Amino acid sequence: MKTLFRTSFAVAIIAIAFSGMTSCTKSVCDNTCQYAYDGACDDGGQGSSYSLCDCGTDCADCGERTKRVGPGVPGSNCK
């Protein structure tokens, strides 16, 4: 019985610790990249020619992007 209690307690603590660490996706599309409108996608996302700007900041050349946001999300998550 003690082992079951300890295991359940540990699982509950881990669940609480990770409950605030969720990520979600967000659509991003603006043209604040200094290379926007140059005919080449520069935001480092899928199909881009270069990685010179942040995800979703070269919308004119790359189109709308989906970006995962939240704690622990790596920087290269532009889709």
N, C-alpha and C positions, 0 to 999 in steps of 0.2 A: 504494500500500500504506500509506503514512503517513497519508493522509486517512482510510482505512477504520479504521486503528488509533485515530486521534484521535476519530472519531465513535463507535466502540464504547466507548472509554474514557469519553467524555462521557455516553453513555447509561447506562453502569454507575454512574457517580458520581451521576447524577440518580436512578436507581432506589434506590440506597443511601440517599440523602438523604430520599426520600419513603417509604421502607419503614416507618419508625416513625410515620408520620403517617396511619394508617388510622383510620377511624371505624366505629362499630358502633351498633346500636340496642339500646335497653333499655326494658323496660316499667316505667312508673312509676304508682303509684296509692296515694296516702295523703290524708289530710284535714288537713294542717297549715296550709292556707290559712285566714286569719282569717275568710274569707267562705264556708267550706265549709258545706253543709247549708242554704243560703239559697234554693235553687231556681234559681239562675242560675250558669252555668258561668263562672268567673272566671280561668281559667289561660292565656288568650291563644291556646289551640290552635284547631284547626279547629272551627267551629261555636260558639265561645265567645261570650258576651255582652260580656265585659270581659277586660282583660289586667292584672289586679290582683295575680296570684299567679304563682308558678313553675309550669312545666309539670308536670302530674300531681299537684299538691297540692290539687286540688279534686275528688277522685275521686267523692264523693257526687253532685255535680252534673254532672260532665263524663264520668265513666267512666274506664276505664283508658286511658292515653296511651302512645304510643311516642315515644321521644326519641332522636335521634342524639347520640352522645357521642364525644369524641376531639379531638385537636388540630385547630384550624382550622375547627371546626364552628360556624356562627353561632348566636347565642342564640335566634333564633326558629325552632326546628326541632321544635316540638311537633306531633304528629299524633294 
